[in-house]
Amino acid sequence: MEAVGEGIDRDETNMPAYLDGRRAAERQEDAEANPHAAGSDEHRLWRAGHASVTAPDIVADQIGDFA
């Protein structure tokens, strides 16, 4: 499987928990809103999905601070 991020395979980006995390971030929900049990695969995938939406904003904000 081809990796798209640390610990995430391309196949996993189609998993329901990953997609739910993306949708939560798009609704601007906090990362703490993860409904899955800590340590579970679903928790990891949800966080990865959430980060796939919010991480670019965080990086852009940090770059903007130094521009």
PQR file of N, CA, C, O and H, with PARSE charges and radii, in Angstrom:
ATOM      1  N   MET A   1       0.829  -1.189   0.000 -0.4000 1.5000
ATOM      2  CA  MET A   1       0.000   0.000   0.000 -0.0000 2.0000
ATOM      3  C   MET A   1       0.873   1.250   0.000  0.5500 1.7000
ATOM      4  O   MET A   1       1.940   1.279   0.612 -0.5500 1.4000
ATOM      5  N   GLU A   2       0.412   2.257  -0.680 -0.4000 1.5000
ATOM      6  CA  GLU A   2       1.142   3.512  -0.782 -0.0000 2.0000
ATOM      7  C   GLU A   2       0.748   4.425   0.366  0.5500 1.7000
ATOM      8  O   GLU A   2      -0.437   4.665   0.597 -0.5500 1.4000
ATOM      9  H   GLU A   2      -0.455   2.234  -1.178  0.4000 1.0000
ATOM     10  N   ALA A   3       1.730   4.928   1.079 -0.4000 1.5000
ATOM     11  CA  ALA A   3       1.466   5.805   2.215 -0.0000 2.0000
ATOM     12  C   ALA A   3       1.271   7.241   1.758  0.5500 1.7000
ATOM     13  O   ALA A   3       1.985   7.710   0.871 -0.5500 1.4000
ATOM     14  H   ALA A   3       2.693   4.732   0.892  0.4000 1.0000
ATOM     15  N   VAL A   4       0.317   7.941   2.350 -0.4000 1.5000
ATOM     16  CA  VAL A   4       0.084   9.350   2.051 -0.0000 2.0000
ATOM     17  C   VAL A   4       0.485  10.243   3.211  0.5500 1.7000
ATOM     18  O   VAL A   4       0.544  11.463   3.055 -0.5500 1.4000
ATOM     19  H   VAL A   4      -0.263   7.560   3.070  0.4000 1.0000
ATOM     20  N   GLY A   5       0.753   9.684   4.330 -0.4000 1.5000
ATOM     21  CA  GLY A   5       1.175  10.412   5.516 -0.0000 2.0000
ATOM     22  C   GLY A   5       1.712   9.407   6.500  0.5500 1.7000
ATOM     23  O   GLY A   5       1.526   8.203   6.323 -0.5500 1.4000
ATOM     24  H   GLY A   5       0.706   8.693   4.457  0.4000 1.0000
ATOM     25  N   GLU A   6       2.372   9.876   7.529 -0.4000 1.5000
ATOM     26  CA  GLU A   6       2.951   8.954   8.499 -0.0000 2.0000
ATOM     27  C   GLU A   6       1.857   8.118   9.153  0.5500 1.7000
ATOM     28  O   GLU A   6       0.973   8.651   9.824 -0.5500 1.4000
ATOM     29  H   GLU A   6       2.523  10.854   7.673  0.4000 1.0000
ATOM     30  N   GLY A   7       1.924   6.811   8.952 -0.4000 1.5000
ATOM     31  CA  GLY A   7       0.976   5.904   9.565 -0.0000 2.0000
ATOM     32  C   GLY A   7      -0.347   5.749   8.841  0.5500 1.7000
ATOM     33  O   GLY A   7      -1.224   5.029   9.318 -0.5500 1.4000
ATOM     34  H   GLY A   7       2.641   6.378   8.407  0.4000 1.0000
ATOM     35  N   ILE A   8      -0.515   6.407   7.698 -0.4000 1.5000
ATOM     36  CA  ILE A   8      -1.781   6.341   6.969 -0.0000 2.0000
ATOM     37  C   ILE A   8      -1.518   5.813   5.563  0.5500 1.7000
ATOM     38  O   ILE A   8      -0.704   6.364   4.821 -0.5500 1.4000
ATOM     39  H   ILE A   8       0.197   6.992   7.310  0.4000 1.0000
ATOM     40  N   ASP A   9      -2.209   4.752   5.215 -0.4000 1.5000
ATOM     41  CA  ASP A   9      -2.135   4.205   3.862 -0.0000 2.0000
ATOM     42  C   ASP A   9      -3.246   4.818   3.023  0.5500 1.7000
ATOM     43  O   ASP A   9      -4.286   5.225   3.540 -0.5500 1.4000
ATOM     44  H   ASP A   9      -2.869   4.305   5.818  0.4000 1.0000
ATOM     45  N   ARG A  10      -3.007   4.874   1.728 -0.4000 1.5000
ATOM     46  CA  ARG A  10      -4.006   5.462   0.818 -0.0000 2.0000
ATOM     47  C   ARG A  10      -5.369   4.780   0.996  0.5500 1.7000
ATOM     48  O   ARG A  10      -6.401   5.451   0.972 -0.5500 1.4000
ATOM     49  H   ARG A  10      -2.162   4.543   1.307  0.4000 1.0000
ATOM     50  N   ASP A  11      -5.380   3.456   1.174 -0.4000 1.5000
ATOM     51  CA  ASP A  11      -6.642   2.741   1.370 -0.0000 2.0000
ATOM     52  C   ASP A  11      -7.395   3.243   2.605  0.5500 1.7000
ATOM     53  O   ASP A  11      -8.626   3.251   2.628 -0.5500 1.4000
ATOM     54  H   ASP A  11      -4.542   2.911   1.194  0.4000 1.0000
ATOM     55  N   GLU A  12      -6.654   3.658   3.620 -0.4000 1.5000
ATOM     56  CA  GLU A  12      -7.291   4.098   4.862 -0.0000 2.0000
ATOM     57  C   GLU A  12      -7.999   5.441   4.710  0.5500 1.7000
ATOM     58  O   GLU A  12      -8.859   5.781   5.523 -0.5500 1.4000
ATOM     59  H   GLU A  12      -5.654   3.652   3.602  0.4000 1.0000
ATOM     60  N   THR A  13      -7.652   6.201   3.687 -0.4000 1.5000
ATOM     61  CA  THR A  13      -8.308   7.502   3.507 -0.0000 2.0000
ATOM     62  C   THR A  13      -9.754   7.356   3.052  0.5500 1.7000
ATOM     63  O   THR A  13     -10.491   8.340   3.002 -0.5500 1.4000
ATOM     64  H   THR A  13      -6.954   5.926   3.027  0.4000 1.0000
ATOM     65  N   ASN A  14     -10.160   6.146   2.722 -0.4000 1.5000
ATOM     66  CA  ASN A  14     -11.554   5.892   2.354 -0.0000 2.0000
ATOM     67  C   ASN A  14     -12.353   5.254   3.491  0.5500 1.7000
ATOM     68  O   ASN A  14     -13.535   4.950   3.329 -0.5500 1.4000
ATOM     69  H   ASN A  14      -9.561   5.347   2.762  0.4000 1.0000
ATOM     70  N   MET A  15     -11.709   5.055   4.631 -0.4000 1.5000
ATOM     71  CA  MET A  15     -12.373   4.424   5.766 -0.0000 2.0000
ATOM     72  C   MET A  15     -13.352   5.417   6.411  0.5500 1.7000
ATOM     73  O   MET A  15     -13.083   6.618   6.437 -0.5500 1.4000
ATOM     74  H   MET A  15     -10.749   5.302   4.761  0.4000 1.0000
ATOM     75  N   PRO A  16     -14.476   4.926   6.928 -0.5600 1.5000
ATOM     76  CA  PRO A  16     -15.480   5.818   7.522  0.2800 2.0000
ATOM     77  C   PRO A  16     -14.936   6.730   8.624  0.5500 1.7000
ATOM     78  O   PRO A  16     -15.302   7.904   8.681 -0.5500 1.4000
ATOM     79  N   ALA A  17     -14.074   6.216   9.493 -0.4000 1.5000
ATOM     80  CA  ALA A  17     -13.563   7.043  10.593 -0.0000 2.0000
ATOM     81  C   ALA A  17     -12.716   8.199  10.060  0.5500 1.7000
ATOM     82  O   ALA A  17     -12.794   9.312  10.579 -0.5500 1.4000
ATOM     83  H   ALA A  17     -13.777   5.263   9.447  0.4000 1.0000
ATOM     84  N   TYR A  18     -11.918   7.946   9.041 -0.4000 1.5000
ATOM     85  CA  TYR A  18     -11.100   8.999   8.427 -0.0000 2.0000
ATOM     86  C   TYR A  18     -12.003  10.073   7.816  0.5500 1.7000
ATOM     87  O   TYR A  18     -11.798  11.269   8.028 -0.5500 1.4000
ATOM     88  H   TYR A  18     -11.854   7.042   8.620  0.4000 1.0000
ATOM     89  N   LEU A  19     -12.989   9.631   7.067 -0.4000 1.5000
ATOM     90  CA  LEU A  19     -13.911  10.569   6.427 -0.0000 2.0000
ATOM     91  C   LEU A  19     -14.715  11.356   7.457  0.5500 1.7000
ATOM     92  O   LEU A  19     -14.986  12.541   7.258 -0.5500 1.4000
ATOM     93  H   LEU A  19     -13.155   8.660   6.895  0.4000 1.0000
ATOM     94  N   ASP A  20     -15.100  10.706   8.559 -0.4000 1.5000
ATOM     95  CA  ASP A  20     -15.817  11.409   9.628 -0.0000 2.0000
ATOM     96  C   ASP A  20     -14.942  12.496  10.243  0.5500 1.7000
ATOM     97  O   ASP A  20     -15.424  13.586  10.552 -0.5500 1.4000
ATOM     98  H   ASP A  20     -14.881   9.744   8.721  0.4000 1.0000
ATOM     99  N   GLY A  21     -13.660  12.199  10.420 -0.4000 1.5000
ATOM    100  CA  GLY A  21     -12.729  13.190  10.961 -0.0000 2.0000
ATOM    101  C   GLY A  21     -12.591  14.389  10.034  0.5500 1.7000
ATOM    102  O   GLY A  21     -12.553  15.531  10.491 -0.5500 1.4000
ATOM    103  H   GLY A  21     -13.269  11.313  10.170  0.4000 1.0000
ATOM    104  N   ARG A  22     -12.514  14.132   8.734 -0.4000 1.5000
ATOM    105  CA  ARG A  22     -12.459  15.232   7.749 -0.0000 2.0000
ATOM    106  C   ARG A  22     -13.715  16.091   7.836  0.5500 1.7000
ATOM    107  O   ARG A  22     -13.641  17.319   7.863 -0.5500 1.4000
ATOM    108  H   ARG A  22     -12.545  13.204   8.362  0.4000 1.0000
ATOM    109  N   ARG A  23     -14.860  15.433   7.880 -0.4000 1.5000
ATOM    110  CA  ARG A  23     -16.125  16.185   7.943 -0.0000 2.0000
ATOM    111  C   ARG A  23     -16.213  17.022   9.219  0.5500 1.7000
ATOM    112  O   ARG A  23     -16.690  18.157   9.195 -0.5500 1.4000
ATOM    113  H   ARG A  23     -14.920  14.435   7.858  0.4000 1.0000
ATOM    114  N   ALA A  24     -15.749  16.450  10.332 -0.4000 1.5000
ATOM    115  CA  ALA A  24     -15.768  17.189  11.600 -0.0000 2.0000
ATOM    116  C   ALA A  24     -14.898  18.440  11.501  0.5500 1.7000
ATOM    117  O   ALA A  24     -15.289  19.505  11.977 -0.5500 1.4000
ATOM    118  H   ALA A  24     -15.361  15.528  10.351  0.4000 1.0000
ATOM    119  N   ALA A  25     -13.733  18.320  10.892 -0.4000 1.5000
ATOM    120  CA  ALA A  25     -12.850  19.479  10.734 -0.0000 2.0000
ATOM    121  C   ALA A  25     -13.487  20.515   9.816  0.5500 1.7000
ATOM    122  O   ALA A  25     -13.369  21.717  10.057 -0.5500 1.4000
ATOM    123  H   ALA A  25     -13.415  17.454  10.506  0.4000 1.0000
ATOM    124  N   GLU A  26     -14.151  20.060   8.779 -0.4000 1.5000
ATOM    125  CA  GLU A  26     -14.820  20.989   7.873 -0.0000 2.0000
ATOM    126  C   GLU A  26     -15.957  21.740   8.571  0.5500 1.7000
ATOM    127  O   GLU A  26     -16.291  22.865   8.201 -0.5500 1.4000
ATOM    128  H   GLU A  26     -14.247  19.084   8.584  0.4000 1.0000
ATOM    129  N   ARG A  27     -16.548  21.094   9.590 -0.4000 1.5000
ATOM    130  CA  ARG A  27     -17.584  21.756  10.398 -0.0000 2.0000
ATOM    131  C   ARG A  27     -16.950  22.593  11.509  0.5500 1.7000
ATOM    132  O   ARG A  27     -17.651  23.177  12.335 -0.5500 1.4000
ATOM    133  H   ARG A  27     -16.277  20.180   9.891  0.4000 1.0000
ATOM    134  N   GLN A  28     -15.610  22.644  11.518 -0.4000 1.5000
ATOM    135  CA  GLN A  28     -14.812  23.388  12.491 -0.0000 2.0000
ATOM    136  C   GLN A  28     -14.971  22.867  13.911  0.5500 1.7000
ATOM    137  O   GLN A  28     -14.940  23.640  14.869 -0.5500 1.4000
ATOM    138  H   GLN A  28     -15.040  22.170  10.847  0.4000 1.0000
ATOM    139  N   GLU A  29     -15.142  21.546  14.046 -0.4000 1.5000
ATOM    140  CA  GLU A  29     -15.173  20.926  15.366 -0.0000 2.0000
ATOM    141  C   GLU A  29     -13.736  20.733  15.854  0.5500 1.7000
ATOM    142  O   GLU A  29     -12.826  20.526  15.051 -0.5500 1.4000
ATOM    143  H   GLU A  29     -15.167  20.918  13.267  0.4000 1.0000
ATOM    144  N   ASP A  30     -13.542  20.802  17.149 -0.4000 1.5000
ATOM    145  CA  ASP A  30     -12.221  20.598  17.733 -0.0000 2.0000
ATOM    146  C   ASP A  30     -11.779  19.147  17.607  0.5500 1.7000
ATOM    147  O   ASP A  30     -12.607  18.241  17.513 -0.5500 1.4000
ATOM    148  H   ASP A  30     -14.281  20.970  17.801  0.4000 1.0000
ATOM    149  N   ALA A  31     -10.474  18.939  17.607 -0.4000 1.5000
ATOM    150  CA  ALA A  31      -9.917  17.591  17.528 -0.0000 2.0000
ATOM    151  C   ALA A  31     -10.323  16.754  18.748  0.5500 1.7000
ATOM    152  O   ALA A  31     -10.352  15.525  18.679 -0.5500 1.4000
ATOM    153  H   ALA A  31      -9.802  19.675  17.684  0.4000 1.0000
ATOM    154  N   GLU A  32     -10.632  17.413  19.846 -0.4000 1.5000
ATOM    155  CA  GLU A  32     -11.054  16.703  21.057 -0.0000 2.0000
ATOM    156  C   GLU A  32     -12.437  16.081  20.906  0.5500 1.7000
ATOM    157  O   GLU A  32     -12.865  15.309  21.764 -0.5500 1.4000
ATOM    158  H   GLU A  32     -10.609  18.411  19.902  0.4000 1.0000
ATOM    159  N   ALA A  33     -13.140  16.407  19.823 -0.4000 1.5000
ATOM    160  CA  ALA A  33     -14.480  15.867  19.589 -0.0000 2.0000
ATOM    161  C   ALA A  33     -14.452  14.440  19.041  0.5500 1.7000
ATOM    162  O   ALA A  33     -15.500  13.884  18.712 -0.5500 1.4000
ATOM    163  H   ALA A  33     -12.793  17.034  19.126  0.4000 1.0000
ATOM    164  N   ASN A  34     -13.279  13.852  18.943 -0.4000 1.5000
ATOM    165  CA  ASN A  34     -13.133  12.489  18.422 -0.0000 2.0000
ATOM    166  C   ASN A  34     -13.989  11.530  19.247  0.5500 1.7000
ATOM    167  O   ASN A  34     -13.768  11.383  20.449 -0.5500 1.4000
ATOM    168  H   ASN A  34     -12.428  14.303  19.211  0.4000 1.0000
ATOM    169  N   PRO A  35     -14.966  10.876  18.611 -0.5600 1.5000
ATOM    170  CA  PRO A  35     -15.882  10.014  19.356  0.2800 2.0000
ATOM    171  C   PRO A  35     -15.364   8.600  19.607  0.5500 1.7000
ATOM    172  O   PRO A  35     -16.027   7.813  20.282 -0.5500 1.4000
ATOM    173  N   HIS A  36     -14.197   8.271  19.078 -0.4000 1.5000
ATOM    174  CA  HIS A  36     -13.673   6.903  19.169 -0.0000 2.0000
ATOM    175  C   HIS A  36     -12.765   6.733  20.379  0.5500 1.7000
ATOM    176  O   HIS A  36     -12.156   7.691  20.854 -0.5500 1.4000
ATOM    177  H   HIS A  36     -13.658   8.911  18.530  0.4000 1.0000
ATOM    178  N   ALA A  37     -12.685   5.506  20.869 -0.4000 1.5000
ATOM    179  CA  ALA A  37     -11.864   5.193  22.040 -0.0000 2.0000
ATOM    180  C   ALA A  37     -10.391   5.445  21.743  0.5500 1.7000
ATOM    181  O   ALA A  37      -9.870   5.013  20.715 -0.5500 1.4000
ATOM    182  H   ALA A  37     -13.180   4.728  20.484  0.4000 1.0000
ATOM    183  N   ALA A  38      -9.728   6.148  22.654 -0.4000 1.5000
ATOM    184  CA  ALA A  38      -8.300   6.435  22.490 -0.0000 2.0000
ATOM    185  C   ALA A  38      -7.525   5.130  22.310  0.5500 1.7000
ATOM    186  O   ALA A  38      -7.769   4.144  23.005 -0.5500 1.4000
ATOM    187  H   ALA A  38     -10.151   6.499  23.489  0.4000 1.0000
ATOM    188  N   GLY A  39      -6.594   5.147  21.369 -0.4000 1.5000
ATOM    189  CA  GLY A  39      -5.772   3.974  21.102 -0.0000 2.0000
ATOM    190  C   GLY A  39      -6.338   3.051  20.031  0.5500 1.7000
ATOM    191  O   GLY A  39      -5.645   2.146  19.567 -0.5500 1.4000
ATOM    192  H   GLY A  39      -6.396   5.948  20.804  0.4000 1.0000
ATOM    193  N   SER A  40      -7.582   3.267  19.636 -0.4000 1.5000
ATOM    194  CA  SER A  40      -8.179   2.404  18.619 -0.0000 2.0000
ATOM    195  C   SER A  40      -7.780   2.876  17.223  0.5500 1.7000
ATOM    196  O   SER A  40      -7.383   4.026  17.037 -0.5500 1.4000
ATOM    197  H   SER A  40      -8.146   4.002  20.013  0.4000 1.0000
ATOM    198  N   ASP A  41      -7.890   1.976  16.247 -0.4000 1.5000
ATOM    199  CA  ASP A  41      -7.615   2.348  14.860 -0.0000 2.0000
ATOM    200  C   ASP A  41      -8.558   3.451  14.401  0.5500 1.7000
ATOM    201  O   ASP A  41      -8.157   4.355  13.668 -0.5500 1.4000
ATOM    202  H   ASP A  41      -8.213   1.042  16.398  0.4000 1.0000
ATOM    203  N   GLU A  42      -9.814   3.372  14.834 -0.4000 1.5000
ATOM    204  CA  GLU A  42     -10.781   4.391  14.446 -0.0000 2.0000
ATOM    205  C   GLU A  42     -10.382   5.768  14.985  0.5500 1.7000
ATOM    206  O   GLU A  42     -10.530   6.780  14.300 -0.5500 1.4000
ATOM    207  H   GLU A  42     -10.140   2.637  15.430  0.4000 1.0000
ATOM    208  N   HIS A  43      -9.877   5.792  16.219 -0.4000 1.5000
ATOM    209  CA  HIS A  43      -9.423   7.050  16.820 -0.0000 2.0000
ATOM    210  C   HIS A  43      -8.275   7.620  16.000  0.5500 1.7000
ATOM    211  O   HIS A  43      -8.265   8.816  15.708 -0.5500 1.4000
ATOM    212  H   HIS A  43      -9.757   4.970  16.776  0.4000 1.0000
ATOM    213  N   ARG A  44      -7.318   6.797  15.626 -0.4000 1.5000
ATOM    214  CA  ARG A  44      -6.163   7.221  14.833 -0.0000 2.0000
ATOM    215  C   ARG A  44      -6.613   7.738  13.463  0.5500 1.7000
ATOM    216  O   ARG A  44      -6.141   8.778  13.003 -0.5500 1.4000
ATOM    217  H   ARG A  44      -7.326   5.826  15.863  0.4000 1.0000
ATOM    218  N   LEU A  45      -7.520   7.014  12.820 -0.4000 1.5000
ATOM    219  CA  LEU A  45      -7.987   7.423  11.501 -0.0000 2.0000
ATOM    220  C   LEU A  45      -8.797   8.720  11.568  0.5500 1.7000
ATOM    221  O   LEU A  45      -8.666   9.578  10.695 -0.5500 1.4000
ATOM    222  H   LEU A  45      -7.903   6.170  13.194  0.4000 1.0000
ATOM    223  N   TRP A  46      -9.630   8.866  12.597 -0.4000 1.5000
ATOM    224  CA  TRP A  46     -10.411  10.075  12.767 -0.0000 2.0000
ATOM    225  C   TRP A  46      -9.474  11.275  12.922  0.5500 1.7000
ATOM    226  O   TRP A  46      -9.677  12.313  12.293 -0.5500 1.4000
ATOM    227  H   TRP A  46      -9.737   8.170  13.307  0.4000 1.0000
ATOM    228  N   ARG A  47      -8.451  11.126  13.760 -0.4000 1.5000
ATOM    229  CA  ARG A  47      -7.480  12.215  13.975 -0.0000 2.0000
ATOM    230  C   ARG A  47      -6.743  12.553  12.686  0.5500 1.7000
ATOM    231  O   ARG A  47      -6.508  13.724  12.391 -0.5500 1.4000
ATOM    232  H   ARG A  47      -8.286  10.283  14.272  0.4000 1.0000
ATOM    233  N   ALA A  48      -6.378  11.527  11.917 -0.4000 1.5000
ATOM    234  CA  ALA A  48      -5.678  11.762  10.658 -0.0000 2.0000
ATOM    235  C   ALA A  48      -6.583  12.506   9.671  0.5500 1.7000
ATOM    236  O   ALA A  48      -6.135  13.421   8.981 -0.5500 1.4000
ATOM    237  H   ALA A  48      -6.569  10.575  12.157  0.4000 1.0000
ATOM    238  N   GLY A  49      -7.841  12.113   9.608 -0.4000 1.5000
ATOM    239  CA  GLY A  49      -8.781  12.807   8.737 -0.0000 2.0000
ATOM    240  C   GLY A  49      -8.967  14.254   9.150  0.5500 1.7000
ATOM    241  O   GLY A  49      -9.009  15.148   8.306 -0.5500 1.4000
ATOM    242  H   GLY A  49      -8.205  11.369  10.168  0.4000 1.0000
ATOM    243  N   HIS A  50      -9.078  14.481  10.447 -0.4000 1.5000
ATOM    244  CA  HIS A  50      -9.233  15.837  10.975 -0.0000 2.0000
ATOM    245  C   HIS A  50      -8.003  16.670  10.629  0.5500 1.7000
ATOM    246  O   HIS A  50      -8.122  17.812  10.185 -0.5500 1.4000
ATOM    247  H   HIS A  50      -9.044  13.755  11.133  0.4000 1.0000
ATOM    248  N   ALA A  51      -6.835  16.099  10.834 -0.4000 1.5000
ATOM    249  CA  ALA A  51      -5.581  16.814  10.559 -0.0000 2.0000
ATOM    250  C   ALA A  51      -5.401  17.102   9.072  0.5500 1.7000
ATOM    251  O   ALA A  51      -4.768  18.091   8.703 -0.5500 1.4000
ATOM    252  H   ALA A  51      -6.738  15.172  11.194  0.4000 1.0000
ATOM    253  N   SER A  52      -5.952  16.245   8.220 -0.4000 1.5000
ATOM    254  CA  SER A  52      -5.792  16.474   6.784 -0.0000 2.0000
ATOM    255  C   SER A  52      -6.473  17.759   6.343  0.5500 1.7000
ATOM    256  O   SER A  52      -6.135  18.319   5.300 -0.5500 1.4000
ATOM    257  H   SER A  52      -6.466  15.441   8.519  0.4000 1.0000
ATOM    258  N   VAL A  53      -7.425  18.225   7.128 -0.4000 1.5000
ATOM    259  CA  VAL A  53      -8.116  19.479   6.825 -0.0000 2.0000
ATOM    260  C   VAL A  53      -7.481  20.636   7.592  0.5500 1.7000
ATOM    261  O   VAL A  53      -7.297  21.716   7.031 -0.5500 1.4000
ATOM    262  H   VAL A  53      -7.700  17.770   7.975  0.4000 1.0000
ATOM    263  N   THR A  54      -7.147  20.429   8.854 -0.4000 1.5000
ATOM    264  CA  THR A  54      -6.675  21.532   9.693 -0.0000 2.0000
ATOM    265  C   THR A  54      -5.181  21.798   9.580  0.5500 1.7000
ATOM    266  O   THR A  54      -4.754  22.934   9.784 -0.5500 1.4000
ATOM    267  H   THR A  54      -7.296  19.552   9.310  0.4000 1.0000
ATOM    268  N   ALA A  55      -4.378  20.802   9.266 -0.4000 1.5000
ATOM    269  CA  ALA A  55      -2.924  20.989   9.211 -0.0000 2.0000
ATOM    270  C   ALA A  55      -2.505  22.036   8.184  0.5500 1.7000
ATOM    271  O   ALA A  55      -1.643  22.858   8.495 -0.5500 1.4000
ATOM    272  H   ALA A  55      -4.725  19.879   9.101  0.4000 1.0000
ATOM    273  N   PRO A  56      -3.070  22.050   6.975 -0.5600 1.5000
ATOM    274  CA  PRO A  56      -2.657  23.097   6.032  0.2800 2.0000
ATOM    275  C   PRO A  56      -2.912  24.509   6.569  0.5500 1.7000
ATOM    276  O   PRO A  56      -2.126  25.415   6.294 -0.5500 1.4000
ATOM    277  N   ASP A  57      -3.974  24.710   7.316 -0.4000 1.5000
ATOM    278  CA  ASP A  57      -4.257  26.025   7.898 -0.0000 2.0000
ATOM    279  C   ASP A  57      -3.221  26.390   8.951  0.5500 1.7000
ATOM    280  O   ASP A  57      -2.775  27.535   9.026 -0.5500 1.4000
ATOM    281  H   ASP A  57      -4.613  23.974   7.539  0.4000 1.0000
ATOM    282  N   ILE A  58      -2.847  25.419   9.753 -0.4000 1.5000
ATOM    283  CA  ILE A  58      -1.858  25.667  10.815 -0.0000 2.0000
ATOM    284  C   ILE A  58      -0.518  26.029  10.197  0.5500 1.7000
ATOM    285  O   ILE A  58       0.139  26.968  10.647 -0.5500 1.4000
ATOM    286  H   ILE A  58      -3.209  24.489   9.692  0.4000 1.0000
ATOM    287  N   VAL A  59      -0.106  25.293   9.168 -0.4000 1.5000
ATOM    288  CA  VAL A  59       1.165  25.573   8.500 -0.0000 2.0000
ATOM    289  C   VAL A  59       1.126  26.961   7.857  0.5500 1.7000
ATOM    290  O   VAL A  59       2.090  27.719   7.970 -0.5500 1.4000
ATOM    291  H   VAL A  59      -0.640  24.530   8.802  0.4000 1.0000
ATOM    292  N   ALA A  60       0.030  27.297   7.189 -0.4000 1.5000
ATOM    293  CA  ALA A  60      -0.087  28.616   6.556 -0.0000 2.0000
ATOM    294  C   ALA A  60      -0.016  29.729   7.592  0.5500 1.7000
ATOM    295  O   ALA A  60       0.605  30.763   7.347 -0.5500 1.4000
ATOM    296  H   ALA A  60      -0.752  26.681   7.097  0.4000 1.0000
ATOM    297  N   ASP A  61      -0.647  29.530   8.751 -0.4000 1.5000
ATOM    298  CA  ASP A  61      -0.596  30.529   9.812 -0.0000 2.0000
ATOM    299  C   ASP A  61       0.837  30.714  10.318  0.5500 1.7000
ATOM    300  O   ASP A  61       1.270  31.839  10.564 -0.5500 1.4000
ATOM    301  H   ASP A  61      -1.152  28.690   8.950  0.4000 1.0000
ATOM    302  N   GLN A  62       1.561  29.618  10.469 -0.4000 1.5000
ATOM    303  CA  GLN A  62       2.933  29.696  10.954 -0.0000 2.0000
ATOM    304  C   GLN A  62       3.837  30.380   9.930  0.5500 1.7000
ATOM    305  O   GLN A  62       4.707  31.169  10.299 -0.5500 1.4000
ATOM    306  H   GLN A  62       1.209  28.704  10.269  0.4000 1.0000
ATOM    307  N   ILE A  63       3.637  30.084   8.664 -0.4000 1.5000
ATOM    308  CA  ILE A  63       4.438  30.727   7.616 -0.0000 2.0000
ATOM    309  C   ILE A  63       4.120  32.222   7.577  0.5500 1.7000
ATOM    310  O   ILE A  63       5.015  33.053   7.421 -0.5500 1.4000
ATOM    311  H   ILE A  63       2.930  29.443   8.364  0.4000 1.0000
ATOM    312  N   GLY A  64       2.843  32.548   7.718 -0.4000 1.5000
ATOM    313  CA  GLY A  64       2.433  33.951   7.715 -0.0000 2.0000
ATOM    314  C   GLY A  64       3.055  34.754   8.854  0.5500 1.7000
ATOM    315  O   GLY A  64       3.304  35.951   8.712 -0.5500 1.4000
ATOM    316  H   GLY A  64       2.117  31.873   7.845  0.4000 1.0000
ATOM    317  N   ASP A  65       3.304  34.092   9.981 -0.4000 1.5000
ATOM    318  CA  ASP A  65       3.905  34.764  11.125 -0.0000 2.0000
ATOM    319  C   ASP A  65       5.329  35.210  10.825  0.5500 1.7000
ATOM    320  O   ASP A  65       5.822  36.165  11.424 -0.5500 1.4000
ATOM    321  H   ASP A  65       3.102  33.120  10.096  0.4000 1.0000
ATOM    322  N   PHE A  66       5.990  34.522   9.898 -0.4000 1.5000
ATOM    323  CA  PHE A  66       7.393  34.838   9.593 -0.0000 2.0000
ATOM    324  C   PHE A  66       7.544  35.624   8.299  0.5500 1.7000
ATOM    325  O   PHE A  66       8.654  36.023   7.949 -0.5500 1.4000
ATOM    326  H   PHE A  66       5.589  33.746   9.411  0.4000 1.0000
ATOM    327  N   ALA A  67       6.466  35.849   7.594 -0.4000 1.5000
ATOM    328  CA  ALA A  67       6.558  36.558   6.295 -0.0000 2.0000
ATOM    329  C   ALA A  67       6.649  38.053   6.487  0.5500 1.7000
ATOM    330  O   ALA A  67       6.732  38.797   5.510 -0.5500 1.4000
ATOM    331  H   ALA A  67       5.564  35.524   7.878  0.4000 1.0000
TER
END
